[in-house]
Amino acid sequence: MGTIYDSILEEGIEKGRKEGILVGQHQALIKSAKNLFKNGVSIEIIASSTGLSKEELKKHGVK
């Protein structure tokens, strides 16, 4: 039987894992968007396909 501390620690670790996965997925989307743009795909199509806003794409250098 674990302590309350162990339970809270485990919850924190799991939350951190999930947040890390989300950050990684977001970074992969940005990288893909940049590659698509370099290959001539319009920012409108990239935004529609990735679910990222045009503003967010521009913020990350997809212009």
N, CA, C and O atoms as CSV, one atom per row, in Angstrom:
chain,resi,resn,atom,element,x,y,z
A,1,MET,N,N,0.840,-1.178,0.000
A,1,MET,CA,C,0.000,0.000,0.000
A,1,MET,C,C,0.888,1.244,0.000
A,1,MET,O,O,1.742,1.404,0.872
A,2,GLY,N,N,0.679,2.134,-0.993
A,2,GLY,CA,C,1.491,3.331,-1.121
A,2,GLY,C,C,0.968,4.459,-0.260
A,2,GLY,O,O,-0.165,4.436,0.221
A,3,THR,N,N,1.802,5.415,-0.086
A,3,THR,CA,C,1.410,6.586,0.689
A,3,THR,C,C,0.728,7.604,-0.220
A,3,THR,O,O,0.755,7.490,-1.445
A,4,ILE,N,N,0.131,8.579,0.403
A,4,ILE,CA,C,-0.492,9.664,-0.358
A,4,ILE,C,C,0.573,10.362,-1.197
A,4,ILE,O,O,0.320,10.742,-2.340
A,5,TYR,N,N,1.762,10.527,-0.629
A,5,TYR,CA,C,2.869,11.145,-1.362
A,5,TYR,C,C,3.175,10.359,-2.632
A,5,TYR,O,O,3.331,10.945,-3.704
A,6,ASP,N,N,3.261,9.036,-2.515
A,6,ASP,CA,C,3.549,8.196,-3.684
A,6,ASP,C,C,2.472,8.347,-4.746
A,6,ASP,O,O,2.766,8.402,-5.940
A,7,SER,N,N,1.231,8.413,-4.306
A,7,SER,CA,C,0.111,8.557,-5.231
A,7,SER,C,C,0.174,9.895,-5.967
A,7,SER,O,O,-0.009,9.957,-7.183
A,8,ILE,N,N,0.432,10.951,-5.223
A,8,ILE,CA,C,0.524,12.281,-5.826
A,8,ILE,C,C,1.722,12.351,-6.765
A,8,ILE,O,O,1.631,12.930,-7.848
A,9,LEU,N,N,2.831,11.770,-6.359
A,9,LEU,CA,C,4.026,11.747,-7.197
A,9,LEU,C,C,3.751,11.010,-8.501
A,9,LEU,O,O,4.130,11.478,-9.574
A,10,GLU,N,N,3.104,9.878,-8.412
A,10,GLU,CA,C,2.780,9.091,-9.606
A,10,GLU,C,C,1.846,9.869,-10.539
A,10,GLU,O,O,2.017,9.838,-11.758
A,11,GLU,N,N,0.865,10.563,-9.968
A,11,GLU,CA,C,-0.034,11.394,-10.781
A,11,GLU,C,C,0.743,12.501,-11.490
A,11,GLU,O,O,0.490,12.792,-12.658
A,12,GLY,N,N,1.678,13.107,-10.788
A,12,GLY,CA,C,2.489,14.166,-11.384
A,12,GLY,C,C,3.362,13.652,-12.512
A,12,GLY,O,O,3.510,14.312,-13.541
A,13,ILE,N,N,3.934,12.487,-12.324
A,13,ILE,CA,C,4.763,11.885,-13.371
A,13,ILE,C,C,3.917,11.582,-14.601
A,13,ILE,O,O,4.337,11.857,-15.725
A,14,GLU,N,N,2.746,11.025,-14.401
A,14,GLU,CA,C,1.861,10.702,-15.528
A,14,GLU,C,C,1.414,11.968,-16.256
A,14,GLU,O,O,1.362,11.995,-17.485
A,15,LYS,N,N,1.096,13.005,-15.503
A,15,LYS,CA,C,0.697,14.278,-16.122
A,15,LYS,C,C,1.848,14.833,-16.959
A,15,LYS,O,O,1.633,15.322,-18.068
A,16,GLY,N,N,3.054,14.759,-16.434
A,16,GLY,CA,C,4.227,15.230,-17.169
A,16,GLY,C,C,4.455,14.446,-18.445
A,16,GLY,O,O,4.807,15.022,-19.474
A,17,ARG,N,N,4.259,13.136,-18.390
A,17,ARG,CA,C,4.390,12.295,-19.586
A,17,ARG,C,C,3.403,12.724,-20.664
A,17,ARG,O,O,3.764,12.893,-21.829
A,18,LYS,N,N,2.155,12.896,-20.251
A,18,LYS,CA,C,1.112,13.275,-21.211
A,18,LYS,C,C,1.405,14.638,-21.829
A,18,LYS,O,O,1.236,14.827,-23.034
A,19,GLU,N,N,1.843,15.587,-21.003
A,19,GLU,CA,C,2.171,16.919,-21.521
A,19,GLU,C,C,3.352,16.841,-22.482
A,19,GLU,O,O,3.367,17.525,-23.505
A,20,GLY,N,N,4.335,16.016,-22.159
A,20,GLY,CA,C,5.491,15.847,-23.031
A,20,GLY,C,C,5.108,15.262,-24.376
A,20,GLY,O,O,5.636,15.670,-25.411
A,21,ILE,N,N,4.198,14.315,-24.362
A,21,ILE,CA,C,3.726,13.718,-25.616
A,21,ILE,C,C,3.020,14.771,-26.459
A,21,ILE,O,O,3.243,14.851,-27.667
A,22,LEU,N,N,2.175,15.574,-25.833
A,22,LEU,CA,C,1.463,16.630,-26.568
A,22,LEU,C,C,2.429,17.645,-27.170
A,22,LEU,O,O,2.246,18.081,-28.306
A,23,VAL,N,N,3.448,18.018,-26.419
A,23,VAL,CA,C,4.443,18.968,-26.932
A,23,VAL,C,C,5.161,18.360,-28.132
A,23,VAL,O,O,5.375,19.036,-29.138
A,24,GLY,N,N,5.531,17.098,-28.029
A,24,GLY,CA,C,6.202,16.424,-29.135
A,24,GLY,C,C,5.334,16.335,-30.380
A,24,GLY,O,O,5.818,16.520,-31.497
A,25,GLN,N,N,4.063,16.054,-30.188
A,25,GLN,CA,C,3.148,15.990,-31.328
A,25,GLN,C,C,3.008,17.359,-31.987
A,25,GLN,O,O,2.960,17.464,-33.213
A,26,HIS,N,N,2.945,18.395,-31.176
A,26,HIS,CA,C,2.825,19.758,-31.704
A,26,HIS,C,C,4.078,20.126,-32.492
A,26,HIS,O,O,3.984,20.710,-33.571
A,27,GLN,N,N,5.239,19.789,-31.961
A,27,GLN,CA,C,6.491,20.076,-32.662
A,27,GLN,C,C,6.554,19.334,-33.996
A,27,GLN,O,O,7.049,19.872,-34.986
A,28,ALA,N,N,6.056,18.110,-34.020
A,28,ALA,CA,C,6.040,17.337,-35.267
A,28,ALA,C,C,5.117,17.988,-36.294
A,28,ALA,O,O,5.442,18.022,-37.481
A,29,LEU,N,N,3.973,18.503,-35.852
A,29,LEU,CA,C,3.064,19.202,-36.762
A,29,LEU,C,C,3.723,20.445,-37.355
A,29,LEU,O,O,3.605,20.708,-38.552
A,30,ILE,N,N,4.410,21.197,-36.518
A,30,ILE,CA,C,5.095,22.405,-36.988
A,30,ILE,C,C,6.172,22.028,-38.001
A,30,ILE,O,O,6.298,22.675,-39.041
A,31,LYS,N,N,6.938,20.998,-37.709
A,31,LYS,CA,C,7.989,20.560,-38.635
A,31,LYS,C,C,7.384,20.136,-39.971
A,31,LYS,O,O,7.897,20.500,-41.029
A,32,SER,N,N,6.312,19.378,-39.924
A,32,SER,CA,C,5.639,18.957,-41.158
A,32,SER,C,C,5.107,20.158,-41.923
A,32,SER,O,O,5.213,20.215,-43.148
A,33,ALA,N,N,4.538,21.114,-41.207
A,33,ALA,CA,C,4.001,22.316,-41.848
A,33,ALA,C,C,5.108,23.082,-42.565
A,33,ALA,O,O,4.918,23.547,-43.689
A,34,LYS,N,N,6.258,23.212,-41.919
A,34,LYS,CA,C,7.383,23.915,-42.547
A,34,LYS,C,C,7.830,23.198,-43.818
A,34,LYS,O,O,8.105,23.836,-44.834
A,35,ASN,N,N,7.901,21.875,-43.757
A,35,ASN,CA,C,8.306,21.105,-44.937
A,35,ASN,C,C,7.284,21.227,-46.061
A,35,ASN,O,O,7.655,21.362,-47.227
A,36,LEU,N,N,6.015,21.181,-45.720
A,36,LEU,CA,C,4.973,21.331,-46.735
A,36,LEU,C,C,5.075,22.699,-47.403
A,36,LEU,O,O,4.962,22.816,-48.624
A,37,PHE,N,N,5.292,23.734,-46.585
A,37,PHE,CA,C,5.385,25.085,-47.128
A,37,PHE,C,C,6.594,25.217,-48.057
A,37,PHE,O,O,6.503,25.841,-49.115
A,38,LYS,N,N,7.720,24.632,-47.660
A,38,LYS,CA,C,8.921,24.658,-48.504
A,38,LYS,C,C,8.680,23.967,-49.840
A,38,LYS,O,O,9.318,24.295,-50.841
A,39,ASN,N,N,7.757,23.013,-49.851
A,39,ASN,CA,C,7.449,22.273,-51.070
A,39,ASN,C,C,6.274,22.862,-51.842
A,39,ASN,O,O,5.719,22.212,-52.728
A,40,GLY,N,N,5.896,24.094,-51.504
A,40,GLY,CA,C,4.919,24.815,-52.299
A,40,GLY,C,C,3.465,24.687,-51.893
A,40,GLY,O,O,2.586,25.176,-52.603
A,41,VAL,N,N,3.189,24.045,-50.772
A,41,VAL,CA,C,1.802,23.924,-50.319
A,41,VAL,C,C,1.401,25.244,-49.660
A,41,VAL,O,O,2.169,25.812,-48.883
A,42,SER,N,N,0.210,25.725,-49.967
A,42,SER,CA,C,-0.236,27.018,-49.426
A,42,SER,C,C,-0.493,26.924,-47.925
A,42,SER,O,O,-0.808,25.861,-47.390
A,43,ILE,N,N,-0.348,28.062,-47.272
A,43,ILE,CA,C,-0.574,28.120,-45.831
A,43,ILE,C,C,-2.020,27.769,-45.486
A,43,ILE,O,O,-2.281,27.211,-44.420
A,44,GLU,N,N,-2.960,28.089,-46.373
A,44,GLU,CA,C,-4.367,27.762,-46.137
A,44,GLU,C,C,-4.572,26.244,-46.087
A,44,GLU,O,O,-5.272,25.732,-45.214
A,45,ILE,N,N,-3.958,25.539,-47.028
A,45,ILE,CA,C,-4.097,24.075,-47.057
A,45,ILE,C,C,-3.385,23.456,-45.860
A,45,ILE,O,O,-3.886,22.506,-45.259
A,46,ILE,N,N,-2.224,23.989,-45.517
A,46,ILE,CA,C,-1.488,23.472,-44.358
A,46,ILE,C,C,-2.313,23.658,-43.090
A,46,ILE,O,O,-2.421,22.739,-42.278
A,47,ALA,N,N,-2.895,24.841,-42.919
A,47,ALA,CA,C,-3.715,25.113,-41.735
A,47,ALA,C,C,-4.909,24.165,-41.682
A,47,ALA,O,O,-5.226,23.610,-40.630
A,48,SER,N,N,-5.555,23.988,-42.806
A,48,SER,CA,C,-6.715,23.105,-42.871
A,48,SER,C,C,-6.332,21.656,-42.578
A,48,SER,O,O,-7.066,20.940,-41.898
A,49,SER,N,N,-5.203,21.237,-43.082
A,49,SER,CA,C,-4.780,19.841,-42.939
A,49,SER,C,C,-4.239,19.513,-41.554
A,49,SER,O,O,-4.430,18.403,-41.057
A,50,THR,N,N,-3.564,20.477,-40.929
A,50,THR,CA,C,-2.940,20.211,-39.632
A,50,THR,C,C,-3.809,20.591,-38.448
A,50,THR,O,O,-3.609,20.102,-37.336
A,51,GLY,N,N,-4.785,21.474,-38.694
A,51,GLY,CA,C,-5.595,21.968,-37.589
A,51,GLY,C,C,-4.948,23.138,-36.862
A,51,GLY,O,O,-5.496,23.649,-35.885
A,52,LEU,N,N,-3.776,23.561,-37.342
A,52,LEU,CA,C,-3.111,24.722,-36.761
A,52,LEU,C,C,-3.643,25.983,-37.430
A,52,LEU,O,O,-3.957,25.976,-38.620
A,53,SER,N,N,-3.742,27.057,-36.669
A,53,SER,CA,C,-4.230,28.313,-37.247
A,53,SER,C,C,-3.139,28.950,-38.100
A,53,SER,O,O,-1.952,28.665,-37.934
A,54,LYS,N,N,-3.562,29.814,-39.013
A,54,LYS,CA,C,-2.595,30.540,-39.840
A,54,LYS,C,C,-1.677,31.382,-38.960
A,54,LYS,O,O,-0.481,31.496,-39.228
A,55,GLU,N,N,-2.239,31.967,-37.914
A,55,GLU,CA,C,-1.450,32.795,-37.006
A,55,GLU,C,C,-0.373,31.967,-36.314
A,55,GLU,O,O,0.768,32.408,-36.179
A,56,GLU,N,N,-0.742,30.769,-35.879
A,56,GLU,CA,C,0.237,29.910,-35.214
A,56,GLU,C,C,1.320,29.461,-36.186
A,56,GLU,O,O,2.496,29.397,-35.828
A,57,LEU,N,N,0.926,29.154,-37.404
A,57,LEU,CA,C,1.907,28.765,-38.416
A,57,LEU,C,C,2.883,29.905,-38.669
A,57,LEU,O,O,4.093,29.687,-38.745
A,58,LYS,N,N,2.362,31.118,-38.800
A,58,LYS,CA,C,3.225,32.280,-39.038
A,58,LYS,C,C,4.156,32.519,-37.856
A,58,LYS,O,O,5.318,32.884,-38.033
A,59,LYS,N,N,3.631,32.309,-36.643
A,59,LYS,CA,C,4.432,32.486,-35.433
A,59,LYS,C,C,5.644,31.550,-35.432
A,59,LYS,O,O,6.689,31.876,-34.869
A,60,HIS,N,N,5.493,30.397,-36.060
A,60,HIS,CA,C,6.570,29.404,-36.100
A,60,HIS,C,C,7.364,29.451,-37.401
A,60,HIS,O,O,8.117,28.525,-37.706
A,61,GLY,N,N,7.199,30.520,-38.161
A,61,GLY,CA,C,8.027,30.717,-39.336
A,61,GLY,C,C,7.484,30.180,-40.637
A,61,GLY,O,O,8.202,30.157,-41.637
A,62,VAL,N,N,6.227,29.745,-40.656
A,62,VAL,CA,C,5.603,29.302,-41.904
A,62,VAL,C,C,4.887,30.517,-42.470
A,62,VAL,O,O,3.770,30.835,-42.061
A,63,LYS,N,N,5.541,31.203,-43.427
A,63,LYS,CA,C,4.979,32.466,-43.931
A,63,LYS,C,C,4.886,32.420,-45.428
A,63,LYS,O,O,4.439,33.384,-46.049
